[in-house]
Each structure stands twice: as C-alpha cells, then as structure tokens.
Amino acid sequence: MNLASLFAVPGLSRGTAPLQFSQLTEQQLLALAISLEEDDARIYSQYAEALAGAYPDTAQLFRGMAAEENTHRHRLLELYRARFGDRIPLIRRQDVRGFIERKPLWLMQPIDLDKFRAQAEFMEAESRMFYAKAARYATDTGIRQLLGDLAAAEAEHETKAETLGDRFITPQAIHSEREAQRRAFVLQFVQPGLAGLMDGSVSTLAPLFAAAFATHQTWATFLVGVAAAIGAGISMAFAEAISDDGSLTGRGSPWLRGGITGAMTTLGGLGHALPFLIPHFRMATTLAFAVVGIELAVIAWIRKRYMDTAFGLAVLQVVVGGLLVFATGILIGSA
C-alpha cells in the first residue's frame, strides 16, 4: 500500500473540489469531528499561552476550555476505534464546503480580549451548527445516535465553558484585565502617537514662522513647512523604531510604533503649514495661528485623557513650550 492510498479520504481525491456536507459518510463525520476538536484544543492552548503574561485569569479560562476539548477528542477517538478501527482518514475543515477558516493567532495582534473571546464564541457556535446540520442529513438510526452523542457532548462542553468563565472571569479579574489592556494601548499607540504629534506640532513652528516673517511669501513658507514636517516625521520614525524593541517594556512592535510616531509627527507639522497655500500672507498667517492653537489644545486633551495629567497642567506644559518655540521662530524671522 502506498502513501497516497494510506492517507486518502474516501470521496475526496487530489485536485477535486471540497466535499458537500451531505456527501459525508458516518466515518467521515466522526473523523471530521475529531479533527475539529483537535483544532479547537490547539487554538485555545495558543490563546492561553499568548494571554498568560498580561491576562492570567482569561488564560486560565482558555486552558480549561482546551482541556475540555481534549476530553471530547478522547471520547471521539474511543468511539471511532470501536466502530471503524485504528485508521482515521485525513479530513479537515478545508476539505468540506461551508466551513470558515479561522484566523491564526498572529493575525489577531495586538492582543484584544474582546477579539479573543468573540473568536471563542464563534468557534463554539460553528461546532453547534456542525452537529445540528449533520443530524439533518442522517438517514439511519446508527448515524442519528452517533450525532446525538456528539451534540450532547458539545452542549455539555458549552455548559462547562460557561462554568469555567464564571469561575475564572470574575468582576475583579475583568477590571484588572481591562486596566492592563488600557495600559498596553497607551504604551503601544497613544504614547508614540502623542510624542509624534507634540514633536510635529511644536518643533516645526520655529522654521515655519521664521520663513514666514523672513520672506512674507506664502508659497516659500509652505515648502519650508512641508520639508520640516516630512523631515521630522522620518527622523522621529527611525528614532522610535530603534529605541526599544518592546520585548521588555511591552510597548509592542518597534516598526509599528515608529510608523505611528512618524505619521503623527508629519501630520502635526503639516497642520500649520497648509494655511500657507492661501496666497494672502496676513490671512494665511492668521489661520496658521488658529491651527497652532487647536493643535496645542488637542495635545493637552490627549494628555489629560490617556496620561492622567490634569488639564490645566497639560495646557500649561504644552502651551508654554509651544509659545517659546513659536516666539523663537518669529524673532529669528523678523531679525
């Protein structure tokens, strides 16, 4: 017997389209159920490993669910061995039309508790639909009895999963994990974005307004502002990316942080450069002043909202620094 015949799935050969659900035999249904339970146990174990550091209670929940899946897999294997022997045909979800591919763990980054739990709920719902649909296609008492056992096992699994959730996901655990999730969001997104916005909004003020008051030409001022914004964005992006790989600080991917920092730096610099597209110098300068005020207010609000800084103190820190740079540019440009 060659390898091709050893691993062949009855009714499914290389190059053929996926099987219709109604075409599955009793042996194929049971083999597919074993494969699904193996996949679910593996996925839950991966979730537990990924969440263990920051979200230990939810990680414990997924460990318990993985253990339940393994228990069901053992029951299915015993039933299959008694009915069909030791050889299990290789049949997976992608071999049967109608199943939806599940996202691998790396596509669910950054870690989001709601996303992980929603995926687990979807997995349970798909398993229930699998057994319910299989029961509709059963034509003899043996198959109906088999599918009834599988449906009962899945219902039992769902009940135990809910019990595990009540045990491990307490209100205190939810609050703790939400705080950890918020801290991760601040570290990975808010801080690099805020640093970039502050640098772009403040550091580019001096060259922009120096050029404006030195030349009184809106187009030349606009070009200086664009160059300063893009140059600062590139510099800040690389500086952030190489400053910390995130392995110890939990700040996430350095390239993602660098991209966020660079983009927000460029955006902050472009904000007060764009008004100089207006050919009238006084109108463009007045509008640029207003944009600077809005930018500083937004920065102060972000600091209050995410960095737990009092709004008055945040305004004072941002505005004082911005005014000093702003005055420097005007003084140099007017000299």
C-alpha positions in Angstrom: 0.0 0.0 0.0 1.5 3.4 -1.0 1.3 6.6 1.0 -1.4 8.1 -1.3 -3.8 5.2 -0.6 -2.9 5.2 3.1 -4.0 8.8 3.7 -6.7 9.1 1.0 -10.1 10.3 2.2 -12.9 8.3 0.7 -14.8 10.5 -1.7 -12.0 13.1 -1.8 -9.0 12.9 -4.1 -6.3 15.4 -5.0 -7.5 18.2 -7.3 -11.2 17.7 -6.6 -13.5 20.3 -5.2 -14.3 20.2 -1.4 -16.9 17.7 -0.4 -20.5 18.7 0.1 -21.7 18.2 3.7 -24.4 15.9 2.5 -21.9 13.6 0.9 -20.1 12.8 4.2 -20.3 9.2 5.5 -20.7 8.3 9.1 -16.9 7.5 9.2 -16.0 10.9 7.7 -18.3 12.8 10.0 -16.6 11.2 13.0 -13.1 11.8 11.6 -14.0 15.4 10.9 -15.3 15.9 14.4 -12.0 14.5 15.8 -10.1 17.0 13.6 -12.3 19.9 14.8 -11.8 19.0 18.4 -8.0 18.8 17.9 -8.0 22.3 16.2 -10.1 23.8 18.9 -7.9 22.5 21.7 -4.8 23.7 19.9 -6.3 27.2 19.3 -7.4 27.5 23.0 -3.9 26.5 24.2 -2.3 29.1 21.9 -4.7 31.8 23.3 -3.8 30.7 26.9 -0.1 31.0 26.1 -0.5 34.4 24.5 -2.6 35.8 27.3 -0.7 34.2 30.3 1.6 37.2 31.0 -0.9 40.1 30.9 -4.3 38.4 31.4 -3.7 35.3 33.6 -7.4 34.8 34.5 -8.5 34.7 30.9 -5.5 32.5 30.1 -6.7 30.0 32.8 -10.2 30.1 31.2 -8.8 29.1 27.8 -6.6 26.3 29.4 -9.8 24.9 30.9 -11.6 25.0 27.6 -8.6 23.3 25.9 -8.7 20.6 28.5 -12.4 20.0 27.8 -11.8 19.8 24.0 -9.1 17.2 24.7 -11.6 15.2 26.8 -14.1 15.2 24.0 -11.4 14.2 21.5 -10.5 11.2 23.6 -14.2 10.2 23.7 -14.5 10.6 20.0 -11.3 8.5 19.4 -12.6 5.7 21.6 -15.9 5.7 19.7 -14.2 5.8 16.3 -11.8 3.0 17.3 -14.8 0.8 18.4 -16.7 1.5 15.2 -14.1 1.7 12.4 -10.7 0.6 13.8 -7.4 2.4 14.2 -7.0 4.1 10.8 -8.5 7.6 10.7 -8.9 9.3 7.3 -7.4 12.7 7.0 -10.3 15.1 6.6 -10.2 18.7 7.7 -12.5 21.7 7.7 -11.0 22.9 4.4 -12.0 19.6 2.8 -15.7 20.3 3.4 -17.6 23.1 1.8 -19.2 25.6 4.2 -16.6 25.8 6.9 -15.0 29.1 7.6 -11.2 29.3 8.1 -10.2 30.5 11.5 -7.6 33.3 11.8 -4.2 32.3 13.1 -3.0 33.9 16.3 -0.6 36.3 14.5 -3.5 37.8 12.6 -5.2 38.7 15.8 -2.5 41.1 17.0 -2.4 43.2 19.0 -4.0 41.2 21.8 -7.6 42.2 22.3 -9.6 40.4 25.0 -12.9 41.0 23.3 -11.5 39.7 20.0 -10.2 36.5 21.6 -13.4 35.9 23.4 -15.5 36.6 20.4 -13.5 34.2 18.4 -14.0 31.5 21.1 -17.8 32.2 20.9 -17.7 31.8 17.1 -15.9 28.5 17.4 -18.5 27.1 19.8 -21.3 28.4 17.5 -19.7 26.8 14.5 -19.4 23.4 16.3 -23.0 23.5 17.3 -24.1 24.2 13.7 -21.8 21.4 12.5 -23.6 18.8 14.7 -27.1 20.3 14.0 -26.5 20.2 10.2 -25.1 16.7 10.4 -28.2 15.5 12.2 -30.4 16.8 9.4 -28.5 14.6 6.9 -28.6 11.5 9.0 -30.7 8.7 7.3 -30.3 5.7 9.7 -30.6 5.1 13.4 -26.8 4.5 13.8 -25.8 7.8 12.4 -28.6 9.6 14.3 -27.4 8.0 17.5 -23.8 9.0 16.8 -24.7 12.6 16.0 -26.9 12.8 19.1 -23.9 11.7 21.2 -21.8 14.4 19.6 -24.4 17.1 20.1 -24.8 16.2 23.7 -21.0 16.3 24.2 -20.9 19.8 22.6 -23.8 21.0 24.7 -22.0 19.7 27.8 -18.8 21.5 26.7 -20.7 24.8 26.3 -22.1 24.5 29.8 -18.7 23.7 31.3 -17.2 26.6 29.4 -19.7 28.9 30.9 -18.9 27.5 34.3 -15.2 28.0 33.7 -16.0 31.6 32.7 -17.9 32.2 35.9 -15.1 30.7 37.9 -12.1 32.5 36.3 -13.6 35.7 34.8 -14.7 37.5 37.9 -15.6 41.2 38.0 -12.3 41.8 39.7 -10.4 39.9 37.0 -12.3 41.8 34.3 -11.4 45.1 35.9 -7.8 44.1 36.3 -7.5 42.9 32.7 -9.2 46.0 31.3 -6.7 48.1 33.1 -3.9 46.0 31.7 -5.4 46.3 28.2 -5.7 50.1 28.6 -2.1 50.3 29.7 -1.0 48.3 26.7 -3.0 50.5 24.3 -1.4 53.6 25.8 2.1 52.1 25.6 1.8 50.8 22.1 -0.4 53.5 20.4 -1.1 56.6 22.4 2.4 57.4 23.7 4.2 57.1 20.3 1.4 59.0 18.6 1.4 61.7 21.2 5.2 62.0 21.1 5.0 62.4 17.3 2.1 64.9 17.4 3.9 67.0 20.0 7.2 67.0 18.1 5.5 67.8 14.8 3.3 70.5 16.2 5.9 72.2 18.3 9.4 71.6 16.7 8.3 72.7 13.3 6.9 76.0 14.5 10.3 77.8 14.6 11.4 77.1 11.0 7.9 77.7 9.6 7.3 81.1 11.1 10.9 82.1 10.7 10.5 81.5 7.0 7.1 83.3 7.0 8.3 86.5 8.7 11.6 86.5 6.8 10.1 86.2 3.3 6.4 87.2 3.6 5.9 84.7 0.8 3.3 82.1 1.4 4.5 79.5 -1.1 8.1 79.6 0.1 6.8 79.3 3.7 4.6 76.3 2.7 7.5 74.5 1.2 9.6 75.1 4.3 6.8 73.8 6.5 6.3 70.6 4.3 10.0 69.9 4.3 10.2 70.4 8.1 7.2 68.1 8.7 8.3 65.3 6.5 11.9 65.5 7.7 10.8 65.5 11.3 8.5 62.6 10.6 11.2 60.4 9.1 13.6 61.3 11.9 11.1 60.5 14.6 10.0 57.3 13.0 13.5 55.8 12.9 14.4 57.2 16.3 11.3 55.5 17.9 11.8 52.2 15.9 15.4 51.7 17.1 14.9 53.0 20.6 13.1 49.9 22.1 12.3 46.5 20.6 9.3 46.2 23.0 10.4 42.8 24.4 10.9 44.0 28.0 8.7 47.1 28.1 5.6 45.6 26.5 5.4 48.6 24.0 4.8 46.3 21.0 6.4 46.2 17.6 9.1 48.8 17.2 8.2 49.3 13.5 4.5 49.8 14.3 5.4 52.4 16.9 7.9 54.0 14.6 5.2 54.3 11.9 2.7 55.8 14.3 5.3 58.3 15.6 6.4 59.3 12.1 2.9 59.7 10.7 1.7 61.8 13.7 4.9 63.9 13.5 4.3 64.7 9.9 0.6 65.3 10.5 1.4 67.7 13.3 3.9 69.6 11.2 1.6 69.8 8.1 -1.3 71.2 10.1 0.0 74.7 10.4 1.8 74.6 7.1 -1.3 74.0 5.0 -2.8 77.5 5.6 0.2 79.0 3.7 -1.3 77.6 0.5 -3.5 80.7 0.7 -1.7 83.4 -1.3 -2.8 86.2 1.0 0.0 86.4 3.6 -1.9 88.0 6.5 -4.9 85.7 6.1 -2.6 82.6 5.9 -0.7 83.6 9.0 -3.8 84.3 11.0 -5.2 80.9 10.0 -1.9 79.2 10.9 -2.0 80.9 14.4 -5.5 79.4 14.9 -4.4 75.9 13.7 -1.5 76.0 16.2 -3.9 76.8 19.0 -6.1 73.9 18.0 -3.1 71.5 17.8 -1.9 72.5 21.3 -5.4 72.1 22.7 -5.7 68.6 21.2 -2.4 67.6 22.6 -3.4 68.8 26.1 -6.7 66.9 25.8 -4.9 63.7 24.9 -2.5 64.1 27.8 -5.5 64.5 30.2 -7.5 61.7 28.6 -4.8 59.0 28.4 -1.9 60.1 30.5 -3.9 61.1 33.6 -2.5 64.7 33.5 -4.6 67.5 34.9 -6.0 69.5 32.0 -4.7 72.8 33.4 -1.2 71.4 33.9 -1.3 69.8 30.5 -2.3 73.1 28.9 0.5 74.9 30.8 3.1 72.4 29.8 2.2 72.3 26.1 1.3 75.9 25.6 4.5 77.2 27.3 6.7 75.0 25.2 4.8 75.9 22.1 4.8 79.6 22.7 8.6 79.6 23.4 9.3 77.8 20.0 6.7 80.0 18.3 8.3 83.2 19.6 11.7 81.9 18.6 10.6 81.5 15.0 9.0 84.9 14.9 12.1 86.7 16.4 14.5 84.9 14.1 12.4 85.6 11.0 11.9 89.2 11.9 15.6 89.9 12.6 
